[in-house]
Structures are given as structure tokens and as C-alpha cells.
């Protein structure tokens, strides 16, 4: 890891005087509490910009913020930019300066810079008598105008240039091969009956967070977080690999029916490219809708909150049906060795269905007690059966060991259960011993 002796000094705004080091993994600035520099400023986006360290150099990237980020008074745009000492970053009401650790911010020279193009001086360098200062020369102003237009056209050409091949002059910018850095998504659906807000955030460290507030009718509040596996992060990165999404406009708006609001906001930073799109009371572009729904499904699966897509009434009904089936399996626990595990799975489903339902049904406590009782009974029977297996193995009675191991596998039939995997491996070993003539 590179050692960086520079830091960000806040010279204006709510955090004036505070300093922030920039670690290799980067830090975010925004109004969200999940940002490392979290500033309560309504003019900031939830995730405004990112500071990160690359080979000892501090870079800044605007995270598709609503009001934009400026460096030395210039709009940052979508591309990352390396910061030099003394560079000033403006975000909302805050201003930060890159300084050496422990040093004060350099003084600002507010005077108009004098740029001499040589048109107001004689060959010996002395001003021509009676001539206006260079700053007021019409020719100089024209030259500056041409320069601005040329630089502006070059910058636009760079921003519109395809990053991965494609036809010359194409406006679409295919994504860079770099990994997904961050995702911010918010859905708000409101009517006269209530409002439902669902938000998802994924940061560079692979941390995913989701929040759901559905009030007042359902009165559901969920906050969950997890760390994504490498496989899950690759899957999420592939979700945003389509250049079709990055061709969309920044905003689509329409007219809502009285008393209704539907608003979807998606912000993505992938490599050095930042993307932002908001759809409010309008038909969603297909590229936006497909990615949005896939992201919701991904987050619900990763965080185990799939049930939020159903109403409280539907979840209560599903829970009651699962419990009835579980009760039937429990009553028949001695008919089939696998019925006990099946009952436990159904009781787990019944409890899970009610996780986001408030208030809970009156018999919710009884359901939890029944579920725990079934789990305890399964654990007891597993230990008893495991003892029978060990006794047969110790006696070298491999035929009996095979019979007991098959029962053990039926007791815990889930292939993902490590107890099942252990029993299945021992069963294979016992059967091999029989084939080799090792049975009594």
C-alpha cells in the first residue's frame, strides 16, 4: 500500500476545520450516514463524490451527484481526476483542500490573473504608450474565446469517445473493464394510503445495505446488511455491464395521477464512469426497468428479505399455510425419518414469512416455541443416531453401520447441511469396506 502524507482539509461548510486522510480503499463524501465523510447538507447527494488513492496520488470521482462536484471552480464531470496539493473541491456548501498532513490550506489569490499573449508589448518588453492593458484587448478576448471553444470541443470529444472500440462518433460509452465501485438505488411509491421507500447501497468493499419503510398501513421497517462474496460481486458487476443502460437520459418525468407518486433513482460508478438516472411518474425505459428489477431481486436474495414483495395479509396467509403443513409432518414424525426435518423447514418458513409483518399475529410466540421444540427434537434424534453409527463402526459391523448411516442421512436430508455431508461420506466409506470384504 502506498504511503500518503496528504489529507483533505475542510475550509468551508458544516465540517470546517476537520481533516480526513485518504486511505487506499477510498472514502466517500455525501449526506448519507454510510459515507466516511457524512455531512448533513441538503444540497449534497447521498453519495456525492469519492476520494481514493492510486499509486500515492489522490483521485476524485463524482458519484453521479445531482448538483455536481467542482475542482478549482470547474465542473468535475464523469471522469476521475488527479488532485494536486492546493486543489479545491466544492461539494454543496462544503469546500475541501488537498494539503500536506498537518499543514494549513494555501492562501487564495482572488485577483484577476494576468495572462500576456505578447500583443500589448513592444519587442523590448515595455508596454506601448497609450495602449490598453492586455486584459482589455479585443484581439486577446477573441483568442481566449477560440481557446475555450477548442478546449471545450476536445473535452466533449473525449467524454463522448467510445472506451472500448465501436463505431467512431458513437455517443454511447461502453463501460470500462474495471470492477463495479458503488451502487445507490432508491424507490419511492406513494399514494393516499401510505408511502413505501426501498433503498439499496453497495460500496467498494462489497458491503450491501438495504432499507425498507412501508407506512402507515403495513408498518414495516427493515434494515439489513451483509458482505457480498466474490461470486456475488461478480454477478452484480455483470448486471451493470450493458452499455444500453449508460445510453439513457439523466431524467425521465411525467405527470402523476392525483395522490400518487412513483420515483426510481439509480446511481452507479463502475471504473471511471459514473451514471445517474431518475424516473419519476413516467414509463420506465426497458434497460432501466430490467436492471432495477434484477437489482431488487439480487438484494432480496443476498439479504434474505425476499418477503418484502408481498403484502402483510399475503405473508400472514402464507405463514398459516406453512404452519399447517409443518404440524402434519410433526404428527407423522415417526412414520418417516425425514418428516422431522421437513417439519422444521416448514416452521422456519412460517416464521420467516412473518419477519416483516407488524403487528405479529397473536399466536406468533406459540409458533416460535413450536419451531424451537422441533429443532431440539431433531438435534436429540441426530445425536442418538450418531451414537448408533459410532458403535457399529467401533465394533467393525459395517453392514449395521450402513443401515444406521442411511437412517442418519434421512434424518438430515439437506445436502447443504454439513451433518448430511459427513454421514454421506461415512456411508461411502462403509460401502467400500463391504466391497473389499471388510464386513463381519
Kinemage of the C-alpha trace (Angstrom):
@kinemage 1
@onewidth
@group {chain A} dominant
@subgroup {mainchain}
@vectorlist {calphas} color= white
{ca unk a 1} P 0.000 0.000 0.000
{ca unk a 2} L 1.304 3.451 -0.865
{ca unk a 3} L 2.001 5.847 1.976
{ca unk a 4} L 0.146 9.122 1.502
{ca unk a 5} L 1.139 12.137 3.567
{ca unk a 6} L -1.612 14.334 2.150
{ca unk a 7} L -5.066 14.900 3.596
{ca unk a 8} L -8.282 16.747 2.913
{ca unk a 9} L -8.853 19.886 4.963
{ca unk a 10} L -12.410 21.266 5.117
{ca unk a 11} L -12.136 25.045 4.760
{ca unk a 12} L -15.849 25.869 4.392
{ca unk a 13} L -19.125 24.250 5.361
{ca unk a 14} L -20.527 22.407 8.400
{ca unk a 15} L -17.274 20.472 8.981
{ca unk a 16} L -14.911 23.452 8.617
{ca unk a 17} L -11.545 22.753 10.226
{ca unk a 18} L -11.802 18.953 10.126
{ca unk a 19} L -9.213 16.828 8.318
{ca unk a 20} L -9.581 13.496 6.564
{ca unk a 21} L -6.828 11.143 5.423
{ca unk a 22} L -7.433 9.260 2.184
{ca unk a 23} L -6.800 5.511 2.559
{ca unk a 24} L -6.113 3.183 -0.366
{ca unk a 25} L -9.662 1.815 -0.240
{ca unk a 26} L -11.040 5.329 -0.653
{ca unk a 27} L -13.550 7.459 1.240
{ca unk a 28} L -16.908 8.849 0.151
{ca unk a 29} L -18.362 12.273 0.826
{ca unk a 30} L -22.120 12.763 0.943
{ca unk a 31} L -25.086 13.258 3.224
{ca unk a 32} L -25.667 9.505 3.716
{ca unk a 33} L -24.639 8.148 7.123
{ca unk a 34} L -22.813 5.352 5.304
{ca unk a 35} L -20.290 7.837 3.851
{ca unk a 36} L -16.944 8.177 5.594
{ca unk a 37} L -17.339 11.973 5.312
{ca unk a 38} L -21.034 12.266 6.165
{ca unk a 39} L -22.124 15.914 6.069
{ca unk a 40} L -25.703 16.968 6.972
{ca unk a 41} L -26.079 19.221 3.940
{ca unk a 42} L -29.334 19.002 1.925
{ca unk a 43} L -27.530 20.324 -1.169
{ca unk a 44} L -25.354 17.187 -1.182
{ca unk a 45} L -26.375 13.892 -2.759
{ca unk a 46} L -26.486 10.832 -0.543
{ca unk a 47} L -23.259 9.744 -2.237
{ca unk a 48} L -21.656 12.891 -3.672
{ca unk a 49} L -18.062 12.024 -4.581
{ca unk a 50} L -15.263 9.554 -3.954
{ca unk a 51} L -11.656 10.220 -2.955
{ca unk a 52} L -9.253 7.326 -3.499
{ca unk a 53} L -5.522 6.701 -3.536
{ca unk a 54} L -3.869 5.383 -6.695
{ca unk a 55} L -0.108 4.897 -6.620
{ca unk a 56} L 0.232 7.569 -3.977
{ca unk a 57} L -1.919 10.120 -5.863
{ca unk a 58} L -5.326 11.258 -4.601
{ca unk a 59} L -8.068 10.996 -7.237
{ca unk a 60} L -11.623 12.313 -7.055
{ca unk a 61} L -14.673 10.887 -8.834
{ca unk a 62} L -18.143 12.420 -8.843
{ca unk a 63} L -20.671 9.712 -7.978
{ca unk a 64} L -23.276 10.954 -10.452
{ca unk a 65} L -24.383 13.547 -7.907
{ca unk a 66} L -27.429 15.706 -8.580
{ca unk a 67} L -25.692 19.092 -8.233
{ca unk a 68} L -22.245 18.065 -9.401
{ca unk a 69} L -18.788 18.465 -7.873
{ca unk a 70} L -16.286 21.178 -8.744
{ca unk a 71} L -12.479 21.192 -8.668
{ca unk a 72} L -10.945 24.662 -8.637
{ca unk a 73} L -14.264 26.073 -9.819
{ca unk a 74} L -14.633 23.691 -12.767
{ca unk a 75} L -17.316 21.002 -13.056
{ca unk a 76} L -15.688 17.627 -12.480
{ca unk a 77} L -17.928 15.658 -14.830
{ca unk a 78} L -17.999 11.874 -15.117
{ca unk a 79} L -14.267 11.151 -15.366
{ca unk a 80} L -11.916 10.789 -12.400
{ca unk a 81} L -9.304 13.495 -11.818
{ca unk a 82} L -5.969 13.504 -10.008
{ca unk a 83} L -5.659 16.191 -7.331
{ca unk a 84} L -2.568 18.316 -6.726
{ca unk a 85} L -1.690 19.996 -3.450
{ca unk a 86} L -3.797 23.119 -3.082
{ca unk a 87} L -6.617 21.909 -5.335
{ca unk a 88} L -10.010 22.943 -4.005
{ca unk a 89} L -13.040 20.687 -4.152
{ca unk a 90} L -16.508 22.217 -3.834
{ca unk a 91} L -19.455 19.969 -2.991
{ca unk a 92} L -22.694 21.530 -1.821
{ca unk a 93} L -21.905 24.127 0.852
{ca unk a 94} L -18.558 22.499 1.659
{ca unk a 95} L -15.112 23.196 0.295
{ca unk a 96} L -12.114 20.912 0.837
{ca unk a 97} L -8.452 21.495 0.007
{ca unk a 98} L -5.782 18.853 -0.529
{ca unk a 99} L -2.903 19.753 1.801
{ca unk a 100} L 0.146 18.126 3.308
{ca unk a 101} L -0.660 16.405 6.582
{ca unk a 102} L -0.750 18.967 9.387
{ca unk a 103} L -0.413 21.963 7.043
{ca unk a 104} L -2.891 24.801 6.615
{ca unk a 105} L -4.662 25.467 3.345
{ca unk a 106} L -2.755 27.745 0.951
{ca unk a 107} L -3.961 31.318 0.690
{ca unk a 108} L -6.318 32.084 -2.160
{ca unk a 109} L -5.386 34.799 -4.632
{ca unk a 110} L -8.691 36.388 -5.596
{ca unk a 111} L -7.117 38.882 -8.007
{ca unk a 112} L -7.761 38.529 -11.716
{ca unk a 113} L -4.910 36.527 -13.280
{ca unk a 114} L -2.970 38.468 -15.929
{ca unk a 115} L -2.122 36.382 -18.956
{ca unk a 116} L 0.076 38.102 -21.504
{ca unk a 117} L -0.040 36.778 -25.041
{ca unk a 118} L 2.516 39.355 -26.240
{ca unk a 119} L 0.112 41.529 -28.256
{ca unk a 120} L 0.310 44.560 -25.947
{ca unk a 121} L 4.087 44.857 -25.674
{ca unk a 122} L 6.920 46.052 -27.863
{ca unk a 123} L 9.883 43.881 -28.708
{ca unk a 124} L 11.801 45.164 -25.711
{ca unk a 125} L 9.022 44.104 -23.346
{ca unk a 126} L 7.827 47.620 -22.492
{ca unk a 127} L 4.131 48.486 -22.904
{ca unk a 128} L 3.221 50.548 -25.932
{ca unk a 129} L 2.316 54.067 -24.913
{ca unk a 130} L -1.391 54.730 -24.991
{ca unk a 131} L -2.315 51.081 -25.473
{ca unk a 132} L -4.896 49.459 -23.252
{ca unk a 133} L -3.774 46.744 -20.831
{ca unk a 134} L -3.655 43.260 -22.268
{ca unk a 135} L -6.712 42.264 -20.287
{ca unk a 136} L -8.880 44.600 -22.351
{ca unk a 137} L -7.515 43.802 -25.815
{ca unk a 138} L -10.324 42.770 -28.209
{ca unk a 139} L -7.891 40.507 -30.042
{ca unk a 140} L -6.943 38.806 -26.818
{ca unk a 141} L -10.573 38.245 -25.918
{ca unk a 142} L -11.180 36.689 -29.318
{ca unk a 143} L -8.167 34.412 -28.870
{ca unk a 144} L -9.392 33.363 -25.452
{ca unk a 145} L -12.841 32.646 -26.873
{ca unk a 146} L -11.321 30.458 -29.591
{ca unk a 147} L -9.190 28.669 -26.986
{ca unk a 148} L -12.219 27.973 -24.779
{ca unk a 149} L -14.184 26.634 -27.734
{ca unk a 150} L -11.319 24.371 -28.814
{ca unk a 151} L -10.756 23.032 -25.311
{ca unk a 152} L -14.488 22.613 -24.764
{ca unk a 153} L -14.810 20.696 -28.040
{ca unk a 154} L -11.855 18.487 -27.119
{ca unk a 155} L -13.317 17.737 -23.701
{ca unk a 156} L -16.684 16.875 -25.243
{ca unk a 157} L -14.979 14.613 -27.779
{ca unk a 158} L -13.143 12.816 -25.002
{ca unk a 159} L -16.316 12.325 -22.962
{ca unk a 160} L -18.212 11.012 -25.964
{ca unk a 161} L -15.386 8.839 -27.233
{ca unk a 162} L -16.096 5.088 -27.086
{ca unk a 163} L -13.990 3.488 -24.364
{ca unk a 164} L -13.896 0.005 -25.753
{ca unk a 165} L -13.978 0.272 -29.519
{ca unk a 166} L -17.164 0.599 -31.527
{ca unk a 167} L -18.088 2.987 -34.292
{ca unk a 168} L -16.353 6.311 -34.472
{ca unk a 169} L -18.525 9.156 -33.236
{ca unk a 170} L -20.882 6.907 -31.258
{ca unk a 171} L -22.423 8.758 -28.344
{ca unk a 172} L -22.747 5.591 -26.236
{ca unk a 173} L -19.890 4.969 -23.825
{ca unk a 174} L -19.342 1.240 -23.204
{ca unk a 175} L -18.213 0.539 -19.681
{ca unk a 176} L -14.569 0.277 -18.772
{ca unk a 177} L -13.401 -3.206 -17.780
{ca unk a 178} L -12.779 -2.048 -14.199
{ca unk a 179} L -14.907 -3.555 -11.441
{ca unk a 180} L -18.116 -2.018 -10.137
{ca unk a 181} L -17.320 0.521 -7.431
{ca unk a 182} L -20.658 1.554 -5.994
{ca unk a 183} L -24.407 1.332 -6.488
{ca unk a 184} L -27.084 3.531 -4.970
{ca unk a 185} L -30.756 2.841 -5.628
{ca unk a 186} L -33.929 4.295 -4.168
{ca unk a 187} L -37.554 3.517 -4.939
{ca unk a 188} L -40.408 5.599 -3.573
{ca unk a 189} L -44.022 4.652 -4.228
{ca unk a 190} L -46.698 6.688 -2.503
{ca unk a 191} L -50.454 7.034 -2.516
{ca unk a 192} L -53.131 8.405 -0.222
{ca unk a 193} L -52.891 5.144 1.761
{ca unk a 194} L -49.199 5.468 2.591
{ca unk a 195} L -45.652 5.537 1.323
{ca unk a 196} L -43.158 2.764 0.631
{ca unk a 197} L -39.445 3.521 0.338
{ca unk a 198} L -36.860 0.884 -0.578
{ca unk a 199} L -33.143 1.791 -0.770
{ca unk a 200} L -30.065 -0.270 -1.667
{ca unk a 201} L -26.416 0.740 -1.284
{ca unk a 202} L -23.322 -1.231 -2.312
{ca unk a 203} L -19.834 0.172 -1.656
{ca unk a 204} L -16.357 -0.658 -2.916
{ca unk a 205} L -15.740 -3.031 -0.026
{ca unk a 206} L -18.589 -5.273 -1.160
{ca unk a 207} L -20.880 -4.216 1.682
{ca unk a 208} L -24.559 -4.249 0.741
{ca unk a 209} L -27.226 -2.478 2.766
{ca unk a 210} L -30.963 -2.301 2.257
{ca unk a 211} L -33.665 -0.310 3.988
{ca unk a 212} L -37.418 -0.643 3.690
{ca unk a 213} L -40.021 1.650 5.219
{ca unk a 214} L -43.646 0.901 4.394
{ca unk a 215} L -46.001 3.128 6.388
{ca unk a 216} L -48.508 3.570 7.810
{ca unk a 217} L -50.709 0.731 6.556
{ca unk a 218} L -48.204 -2.151 6.664
{ca unk a 219} L -45.939 -0.511 9.257
{ca unk a 220} L -42.883 -2.418 8.025
{ca unk a 221} L -39.345 -1.273 8.762
{ca unk a 222} L -36.346 -3.320 7.659
{ca unk a 223} L -32.622 -2.628 7.828
{ca unk a 224} L -30.233 -5.361 6.784
{ca unk a 225} L -26.636 -5.523 5.662
{ca unk a 226} L -24.139 -8.154 4.566
{ca unk a 227} L -20.762 -8.577 2.897
{ca unk a 228} L -21.012 -9.911 -0.644
{ca unk a 229} L -18.967 -12.925 -1.671
{ca unk a 230} L -16.576 -12.589 -4.609
{ca unk a 231} L -19.032 -14.569 -6.727
{ca unk a 232} L -21.915 -12.278 -5.765
{ca unk a 233} L -19.839 -9.173 -6.546
{ca unk a 234} L -19.018 -10.561 -9.989
{ca unk a 235} L -22.705 -11.247 -10.573
{ca unk a 236} L -23.594 -7.689 -9.594
{ca unk a 237} L -20.849 -6.302 -11.822
{ca unk a 238} L -22.231 -8.253 -14.780
{ca unk a 239} L -25.659 -6.792 -14.091
{ca unk a 240} L -24.290 -3.328 -14.898
{ca unk a 241} L -22.077 -4.372 -17.814
{ca unk a 242} L -24.634 -3.472 -20.510
{ca unk a 243} L -23.866 -0.237 -22.324
{ca unk a 244} L -27.611 0.145 -23.074
{ca unk a 245} L -28.150 1.360 -19.528
{ca unk a 246} L -25.492 4.040 -19.916
{ca unk a 247} L -27.184 5.435 -23.033
{ca unk a 248} L -30.210 6.582 -21.014
{ca unk a 249} L -31.035 10.191 -20.280
{ca unk a 250} L -30.383 11.522 -16.801
{ca unk a 251} L -34.074 12.072 -16.081
{ca unk a 252} L -37.480 10.858 -17.277
{ca unk a 253} L -40.507 12.623 -15.818
{ca unk a 254} L -44.218 12.570 -16.392
{ca unk a 255} L -47.479 13.563 -14.749
{ca unk a 256} L -48.736 11.515 -11.836
{ca unk a 257} L -52.331 10.751 -11.079
{ca unk a 258} L -53.707 12.781 -8.146
{ca unk a 259} L -52.437 11.459 -4.827
{ca unk a 260} L -49.784 9.164 -6.322
{ca unk a 261} L -46.012 9.226 -6.717
{ca unk a 262} L -43.667 6.707 -8.333
{ca unk a 263} L -39.993 7.602 -8.308
{ca unk a 264} L -36.936 5.446 -9.066
{ca unk a 265} L -33.365 6.724 -8.798
{ca unk a 266} L -30.292 4.696 -9.767
{ca unk a 267} L -26.663 5.805 -9.487
{ca unk a 268} L -23.732 3.634 -10.484
{ca unk a 269} L -19.978 4.119 -10.512
{ca unk a 270} L -18.096 1.496 -12.496
{ca unk a 271} L -14.433 2.047 -13.133
{ca unk a 272} L -14.029 5.728 -14.033
{ca unk a 273} L -17.575 6.077 -15.390
{ca unk a 274} L -20.434 7.461 -13.291
{ca unk a 275} L -24.091 7.043 -14.267
{ca unk a 276} L -27.274 8.535 -12.904
{ca unk a 277} L -30.887 8.143 -13.973
{ca unk a 278} L -34.144 9.154 -12.328
{ca unk a 279} L -37.601 8.065 -13.483
{ca unk a 280} L -40.500 9.903 -11.870
{ca unk a 281} L -44.142 9.307 -12.765
{ca unk a 282} L -43.108 8.125 -16.218
{ca unk a 283} L -42.855 4.862 -18.141
{ca unk a 284} L -39.532 3.241 -17.362
{ca unk a 285} L -37.119 2.627 -20.239
{ca unk a 286} L -36.743 -1.143 -20.661
{ca unk a 287} L -32.993 -1.043 -19.995
{ca unk a 288} L -33.653 0.764 -16.703
{ca unk a 289} L -36.569 -1.424 -15.630
{ca unk a 290} L -34.796 -4.739 -16.273
{ca unk a 291} L -31.714 -3.677 -14.296
{ca unk a 292} L -33.829 -2.213 -11.487
{ca unk a 293} L -35.869 -5.366 -11.008
{ca unk a 294} L -32.754 -7.562 -11.211
{ca unk a 295} L -31.051 -5.400 -8.554
{ca unk a 296} L -34.054 -5.666 -6.238
{ca unk a 297} L -34.135 -9.449 -6.646
{ca unk a 298} L -30.373 -9.682 -6.092
{ca unk a 299} L -30.519 -7.683 -2.858
{ca unk a 300} L -33.506 -9.605 -1.534
{ca unk a 301} L -31.779 -12.931 -2.154
{ca unk a 302} L -28.455 -11.803 -0.679
{ca unk a 303} L -30.058 -10.327 2.437
{ca unk a 304} L -32.850 -12.880 2.841
{ca unk a 305} L -35.620 -10.281 2.604
{ca unk a 306} L -37.497 -11.712 -0.371
{ca unk a 307} L -40.774 -11.476 1.591
{ca unk a 308} L -40.970 -7.688 1.244
{ca unk a 309} L -42.572 -8.097 -2.175
{ca unk a 310} L -45.775 -9.426 -0.554
{ca unk a 311} L -48.398 -7.607 1.487
{ca unk a 312} L -48.752 -8.238 5.207
{ca unk a 313} L -52.041 -10.076 4.595
{ca unk a 314} L -50.444 -12.364 1.995
{ca unk a 315} L -47.461 -13.109 4.244
{ca unk a 316} L -49.754 -13.944 7.162
{ca unk a 317} L -51.703 -16.308 4.912
{ca unk a 318} L -48.508 -17.960 3.632
{ca unk a 319} L -47.259 -18.392 7.199
{ca unk a 320} L -50.506 -20.054 8.290
{ca unk a 321} L -50.359 -22.500 5.361
{ca unk a 322} L -46.733 -23.399 6.088
{ca unk a 323} L -47.578 -23.979 9.744
{ca unk a 324} L -50.463 -26.328 8.908
{ca unk a 325} L -48.138 -28.410 6.712
{ca unk a 326} L -45.481 -28.357 9.439
{ca unk a 327} L -47.979 -29.579 12.041
{ca unk a 328} L -48.898 -32.505 9.750
{ca unk a 329} L -45.228 -33.510 9.317
{ca unk a 330} L -44.680 -33.259 13.067
{ca unk a 331} L -47.604 -35.570 13.763
{ca unk a 332} L -46.085 -38.093 11.325
{ca unk a 333} L -42.501 -37.738 12.620
{ca unk a 334} L -42.311 -41.444 13.448
{ca unk a 335} L -43.713 -42.570 10.094
{ca unk a 336} L -40.733 -41.380 8.078
{ca unk a 337} L -37.268 -40.394 9.335
{ca unk a 338} L -37.268 -37.303 7.090
{ca unk a 339} L -40.556 -35.904 8.391
{ca unk a 340} L -38.916 -34.222 11.374
{ca unk a 341} L -36.505 -32.242 9.185
{ca unk a 342} L -39.369 -31.396 6.814
{ca unk a 343} L -41.437 -30.097 9.740
{ca unk a 344} L -38.562 -27.902 10.912
{ca unk a 345} L -38.088 -26.443 7.432
{ca unk a 346} L -41.783 -25.574 7.203
{ca unk a 347} L -41.812 -23.994 10.671
{ca unk a 348} L -38.780 -21.911 9.646
{ca unk a 349} L -40.685 -20.739 6.573
{ca unk a 350} L -43.723 -19.844 8.684
{ca unk a 351} L -41.555 -17.721 10.992
{ca unk a 352} L -39.696 -16.111 8.083
{ca unk a 353} L -42.947 -15.120 6.387
{ca unk a 354} L -43.866 -13.049 9.439
{ca unk a 355} L -40.478 -11.340 9.799
{ca unk a 356} L -41.648 -8.094 8.211
{ca unk a 357} L -45.271 -8.229 9.394
{ca unk a 358} L -46.279 -5.792 12.132
{ca unk a 359} L -48.065 -6.299 14.375
{ca unk a 360} L -47.373 -10.037 14.638
{ca unk a 361} L -50.304 -12.492 14.859
{ca unk a 362} L -51.416 -13.402 18.369
{ca unk a 363} L -50.058 -16.946 18.054
{ca unk a 364} L -46.608 -15.829 16.859
{ca unk a 365} L -44.997 -16.665 20.207
{ca unk a 366} L -46.535 -20.137 20.112
{ca unk a 367} L -45.149 -20.639 16.598
{ca unk a 368} L -41.618 -19.759 17.754
{ca unk a 369} L -41.905 -22.156 20.694
{ca unk a 370} L -43.091 -24.976 18.429
{ca unk a 371} L -40.285 -24.345 15.931
{ca unk a 372} L -37.654 -24.428 18.677
{ca unk a 373} L -39.135 -27.621 20.129
{ca unk a 374} L -38.929 -29.370 16.739
{ca unk a 375} L -35.314 -28.243 16.262
{ca unk a 376} L -34.384 -29.581 19.710
{ca unk a 377} L -36.073 -32.912 18.959
{ca unk a 378} L -34.218 -33.241 15.652
{ca unk a 379} L -30.912 -32.500 17.367
{ca unk a 380} L -31.633 -35.130 20.025
{ca unk a 381} L -32.502 -37.802 17.481
{ca unk a 382} L -29.452 -36.929 15.402
{ca unk a 383} L -27.153 -37.408 18.413
{ca unk a 384} L -28.816 -40.709 19.331
{ca unk a 385} L -28.492 -41.986 15.768
{ca unk a 386} L -24.892 -40.772 15.558
{ca unk a 387} L -24.150 -42.858 18.676
{ca unk a 388} L -25.586 -45.954 16.979
{ca unk a 389} L -23.403 -45.328 13.927
{ca unk a 390} L -20.247 -44.910 16.016
{ca unk a 391} L -20.974 -48.072 17.992
{ca unk a 392} L -21.402 -50.131 14.815
{ca unk a 393} L -18.193 -48.706 13.337
{ca unk a 394} L -16.225 -49.359 16.529
{ca unk a 395} L -17.422 -52.950 16.517
{ca unk a 396} L -16.445 -53.298 12.863
{ca unk a 397} L -20.018 -54.215 11.957
{ca unk a 398} L -20.082 -52.460 8.589
{ca unk a 399} L -23.433 -53.827 7.435
{ca unk a 400} L -25.102 -52.444 10.543
{ca unk a 401} L -23.117 -49.202 10.155
{ca unk a 402} L -24.523 -48.826 6.635
{ca unk a 403} L -28.099 -49.250 7.904
{ca unk a 404} L -27.596 -46.711 10.687
{ca unk a 405} L -25.863 -44.246 8.350
{ca unk a 406} L -28.747 -44.396 5.882
{ca unk a 407} L -31.125 -43.508 8.717
{ca unk a 408} L -28.810 -40.662 9.700
{ca unk a 409} L -28.860 -39.313 6.130
{ca unk a 410} L -32.671 -39.427 6.136
{ca unk a 411} L -32.833 -37.553 9.444
{ca unk a 412} L -30.838 -34.657 7.960
{ca unk a 413} L -31.647 -34.879 4.220
{ca unk a 414} L -30.469 -31.396 3.194
{ca unk a 415} L -27.314 -31.756 1.087
{ca unk a 416} L -26.181 -28.321 2.272
{ca unk a 417} L -26.230 -29.469 5.913
{ca unk a 418} L -22.672 -30.408 6.986
{ca unk a 419} L -24.148 -33.200 9.116
{ca unk a 420} L -25.599 -34.791 5.996
{ca unk a 421} L -22.297 -34.428 4.147
{ca unk a 422} L -20.444 -36.126 6.992
{ca unk a 423} L -22.932 -39.016 7.159
{ca unk a 424} L -22.878 -39.450 3.362
{ca unk a 425} L -19.062 -39.630 3.346
{ca unk a 426} L -19.050 -42.267 6.094
{ca unk a 427} L -21.694 -44.230 4.204
{ca unk a 428} L -19.489 -44.340 1.096
{ca unk a 429} L -16.544 -45.485 3.224
{ca unk a 430} L -18.602 -48.233 4.854
{ca unk a 431} L -19.893 -49.480 1.496
{ca unk a 432} L -16.334 -49.589 0.155
{ca unk a 433} L -15.262 -51.698 3.112
{ca unk a 434} L -18.061 -54.148 2.349
{ca unk a 435} L -16.880 -54.411 -1.251
{ca unk a 436} L -13.345 -55.109 -0.059
{ca unk a 437} L -14.541 -57.855 2.242
{ca unk a 438} L -14.164 -55.957 5.460
{ca unk a 439} L -17.662 -56.692 6.799
{ca unk a 440} L -18.386 -59.047 9.659
